[in-house]
Amino acid sequence: MPTFSTDRSLLNPRFDGYKFAPLDYDEVTSHHPLEHKLTQTNVSGRNPLSFQEVQSRVTHNHLAVCSQTRRAAYVDAELRVIGVDLDEATLKPQFRVLYELPRPIQSSEVETVQREYPSAAFVDATSLFVSDGYGTLYALRLGDTGPAELLATYELIIPDAYGSSQSTVPFRLHHAVVPEANQAVVVLSSKHYPRDAPLSTSTKSKPPPVKFDIWGAQISLPIAICPDAPAQPLHIVWHRRGDDVPTYAAYSPTHKSFLFVGSSAYLPITAPSNPSYEPSPDELAPIPRAGENLDGATSNGDGATTAVPKPPPYSWTQTSDSVTLAIPLPADTPTEHIKVAFSPRTLTVLVEGPTASTDDVPVVVPRFTLKTLWDGIHASTSLWTFDRAAESRYGILALHLDKQHEGTRWPQVFSASGPDEPEVPETVDPTELYNIREALEKYTAALRDGTDPSVLGLGSGVPSLAEGERDDEVDLSVGKSACLTWVAASGAGSTGTDGHFDDAPLQLLSIPFPGAAGSYRTSLVAKHGVDGVTYTLQEGASAGPDEPPKWEHTSTYSALAFVLASKRDTRFVHHVSSKAVFAFESGAQDLGGNVYVYRGAGPKENWAKQAILKIGGGSAGSLLGVGLMKAQGKVVILCLCEGELVVLHDIF
């Protein structure tokens, strides 16, 4: 069964679009100037940033939110840790300086690695970890008022086994949790600097591929108070490596594992490479001798030969919900010699014994080993049969594949064919072929004269939702390709999720708000056609720690991919369960600075509501961070700009 499958009852093919439902700006927003401002400038040294590093900095969230309380924190331009406490009654923030991080002294003459943005993560309402972006981690204890207390400092010492040219590197802090009573686990990411590779490359040389390390470090609790002691080395309990910085990281208490969403899977450096394929003796192609023809050619009487075309290895046809393959086999083939295996994406067919011809009828038995299908199937409801009575000299092995996406017409059975495996055209009934040709002729005529091709009074042209706005190239590029990787918090591989990879990549449209973990279940919004489908992680007693994670399609944001395709300056896209999706513009250089709110709607509703609010740009500056809190039983959104904190409330 595929990890991500859609529930057709939650899709709405009759959805027309979003209607503008304006909000009273003064009633739902409040602006609070920042005494301690932020900055986006953090490039250091003379080393250029890779594309992945630039992208991760653009989408870096500078605001850390505690999911248990109405408390947040950020690090300003002077490396001061600023606490934000939201009053539940008035929804007004109170600011205070929690701690001033020391600024390392670095000479511009010395070749250094690029530093990271400062980052922070709450363990609970009174415990905060802060990374200064230079390579030091600070553990702070917070009180109700006043500055925080420094408990200890840590640094990441990279062992030689990881092949790094640097003993310490700057890192970003992604997550901090307490999976067990006496220990905390912090998740860090850093750029990998390969051994014997130069820190900088000339503009004329091709830069080496960039990799990123993900570290799980364990900190014993309670933390011994030693603020004046040198930085302690972090205890690394697990490590992974991938092609990019994780877009999203979450912790599942049920599975006791971390979930990482990124453009690639995150693998241990000791993971074995894909084994090389060794063909079996009967799969080896013989080398022809001089004058020998192995193609089954025949003479035409003049000394020349004419190749006899090989018959296709199978024939196939399809309906709206199934695909049927017919493979000829010798009639005396025992059923126990036929091995067929279905999976959601692949097909395996192996037939033991002779696969030659019967009399003058050639029989070419294909051997499919994990052959990738053109589209997904339901493996549990797909089946095969062998009919020996179909013909007198050979039987028919029939494979019935149940389509995952009913109504999707397959152009071919497999996603790709090799040089010796030409595409096999579908066997179409002549009557059906005639009906298809007639239908196409009607639509071709409609394109010429503008008439209604359906003859049902449905109008002409594209649907109103896409009228004058459709751009296939833009619509296809919306979202981010995302792979999902699970890692056990202990790093010991003791849970069924450790090392598990969901059958991604997905086209990811939205991730949960920072701070939403205390109020909502983990969920992702993925592209499905022009829609956005919400997949929610199943937690609780029904999902044991030793079982693979299960995702359920719980709601659909109709036409979300379509409307997001037109947003070219989007910095953050977050959602609140099935209630609404928020698309935030960066607001740089006095351009944009809006948040677009798309509310959810039921599968039978033709319209949904949308709203637009101005939050960034102008005196507020660029938007650098967002987070979610709960106050008075309502959702409150914090928007951290360079010069202001904007509070959104009563949005829905």
Sequence and secondary structure as in RCSB ss.txt:
>XXXX:A:sequence
MPTFSTDRSLLNPRFDGYKFAPLDYDEVTSHHPLEHKLTQTNVSGRNPLSFQEVQSRVTHNHLAVCSQTRRAAYV
DAELRVIGVDLDEATLKPQFRVLYELPRPIQSSEVETVQREYPSAAFVDATSLFVSDGYGTLYALRLGDTGPAEL
LATYELIIPDAYGSSQSTVPFRLHHAVVPEANQAVVVLSSKHYPRDAPLSTSTKSKPPPVKFDIWGAQISLPIAI
CPDAPAQPLHIVWHRRGDDVPTYAAYSPTHKSFLFVGSSAYLPITAPSNPSYEPSPDELAPIPRAGENLDGATSN
GDGATTAVPKPPPYSWTQTSDSVTLAIPLPADTPTEHIKVAFSPRTLTVLVEGPTASTDDVPVVVPRFTLKTLWD
GIHASTSLWTFDRAAESRYGILALHLDKQHEGTRWPQVFSASGPDEPEVPETVDPTELYNIREALEKYTAALRDG
TDPSVLGLGSGVPSLAEGERDDEVDLSVGKSACLTWVAASGAGSTGTDGHFDDAPLQLLSIPFPGAAGSYRTSLV
AKHGVDGVTYTLQEGASAGPDEPPKWEHTSTYSALAFVLASKRDTRFVHHVSSKAVFAFESGAQDLGGNVYVYRG
AGPKENWAKQAILKIGGGSAGSLLGVGLMKAQGKVVILCLCEGELVVLHDIF
>XXXX:A:secstr
  SS   GGG  TT  EEEE    HHHHEEEEE SS        TT    HHHHHHHHT    EE SSSSEEEEE
 TTSEEEEEEE TTT  EEEEEEEE       TTS        EEEEEETTEEEEE SSSEEEEEE  SSS  EE
EEEEE    GGG BS SS   EEEEEEEEETTEEEEEEEEE  BTT  SS  TTS      EEEEEEEEESS   
 TTS  EE EEEEEEEESS  SEEEEETTTTEEEEEESS  B TT          GGGS     TT   S EEE 
SSS EEE     S EEEE SSEEEEEEEEETT  GGGEEEEE SSEEEEEE S    BTTB      EEEEEBSS
 B GGG EEEEETTSSSSEEEEEEEEEBSSTT   SSSBS   TTS        HHHHHHHHHHHHHHHHHHHH 
  TTSSS  SSS GGGTTT  HHHHHH SEEEEEEEEETTSS  STTTT B S  EEEEEEE TTGGGTS  EEE
EEETTEEEEEEE  STTS TTS   EEEEEEETTHHHHHTT SSEEEEEEETTTEEEEEE  GGGS  EEEEEE 
  TT SEEEEEEEE SSGGG  EEEEEEEEETTEEEEEEEESSEEEEEE   
